[in-house]
Amino acid sequence: MITLRPAGERGHAHHGWLESWHSFSFAGYRDDRHVHWGPLRVINEDRVAPGQGFGEHGHRDMEIISYVLEGALGHRDSMGNGSSIVPGDVQRMSAGSGVTHSEYNHSQEAVTHFLQIWILPDRTGGPPSYEERRFPAADKQGRLRLLASPDGIDGSVTIRQDARLYAGLFEGSESADHRLAEGRLGYVHMARGEAMVNGRPLAAGDALLYEGEPLIRIEQGRSAEVLVFDLPGG
């Protein structure tokens, strides 16, 4: 079964300094049909106004991935990490037993547009940790590049869950297939642009949920940036 999750049906919040679209129930948005997909708990598409951001706040027992589409996102946390991530960077923070952090758009002119992704870990507690990797556009052009995995294979960031996150850029005749093992769930999120995914036209913000399906196929992209999640079922 493949289910369409249209962009316009996501939760939406506008706080002046922040505009956010929620693929799953989050904060004041509640939809019992869309609480999580396997361990995938949050995909928030956030736009942060210049000079604004999220003040210091805490997390625990969550794998948090930040994926910047435009601008830059400044990060500081209670582990002593401080950085600014830009398009092409992937940041992973395992909250474990507890961590505090802040995220800011330090530009005074440009909006920061990024995806905030939360994945439930396969075990609770443990020390928090942080990791950051850069994935050049050339590594994602016309193919699906592994960004996050449970074992850090192929230079991916390591998460505490049997889940894998891929990203790809597609234009024209470029295409890619991803096979889902029996019992696995799939989730495709169109971050930007347009593409045909399993014969269905997807535009920015649209998603497809896969259950009992063996194949994800992406083709006919137009400035398409696509995220693919391979997730445990159950």
MIRO-40312 format. One record per residue (C-alpha): residue in one letter; x, z negated, y negated. Coordinates in steps of 0.5 Angstrom, whole numbers, plus 500, padded with zeros to 3 digits. Layout:
MIRO-40312
AXZY/...
***
This chain:
MIRO-40312
M500500500/I502502493/T499499487/L500501480/R501495475/P499499468/A504497462/G497496458/E494491463/R500486462/G500479458/H502480451/A504475446/H506476438/H509470435/G512474429/W519473431/L518475438/E514480441/S513479449/W510483454/H509479461/S508482468/F507476471/S503470469/F507466463/A506461458/G499462455/Y498468459/R494467466/D492472471/D491469478/R492477481/H499477478/V503470479/H509473483/W511478488/G515475493/P520471490/L520475483/R516471478/V518473471/I519480468/N518479460/E519485456/D522481449/R523484442/V527479438/A527480431/P533480427/G536473426/Q532470431/G532467438/F530462443/G533455441/E536450446/H531449452/G532447460/H531451466/R532449474/D531452480/M531459478/E535465478/I535468471/I537475470/S538478463/Y538486462/V539488455/L536495453/E537495445/G541491441/A545485443/L543478446/G547472444/H548466449/R550459450/D549454455/S551447457/M556449462/G560452456/N559459457/G558463450/S557471450/S554477447/I551482452/V549489450/P546495454/G550496460/D551488461/V547484466/Q547476466/R546472471/M544464470/S543460477/A539454474/G540450480/S539442479/G538444471/V542447465/T540448458/H541454454/S540458448/E539466446/Y539469439/N539476436/H545475431/S544481428/Q541481421/E538488421/A537490429/V531488434/T534486440/H530489446/F531486453/L528484460/Q528477462/I527477469/W526470474/I527470481/L525464485/P531461489/D531460497/R534453496/T533448490/G538444487/G546445487/P550446481/P548451476/S552457475/Y553463470/E556470471/E556477467/R558484469/R558491466/F555497469/P557503465/A551508464/A555513468/D554509474/K547509474/Q546516472/G542520477/R542514482/L540507484/R546502482/L546495485/L546490480/A544483483/S544481491/P545475495/D552476497/G555480491/I557486494/D559492491/G561488484/S554486483/V552479481/T550474486/I543471486/R541465491/Q535469494/D535475499/A533480494/R537486491/L536489484/Y538496482/A538500476/G538508475/L538513469/F534519471/E533526467/G530532470/S532534477/E536528478/S532524484/A534518488/D531514494/H531507496/R528505503/L525498504/A526495511/E520493515/G517487512/R520487505/L517488499/G518493493/Y517493486/V519498481/H519497473/M520503468/A524500463/R524506459/G522513459/E518517464/A519519471/M515521478/V515515483/N512516489/G508522486/R505518481/P507518473/L510512470/A511511463/A515505460/G512498462/D509501468/A510498475/L509500482/L508494487/Y510496495/E507493501/G508496508/E511502505/P518505507/L520509501/I521508494/R522515491/I524517484/E524524481/Q523528475/G525523470/R525524462/S530519459/A528514465/E531507466/V528504472/L529498475/V528497483/F527490486/D528490494/L525483496/P523479502/G516478504/G512472506/
***
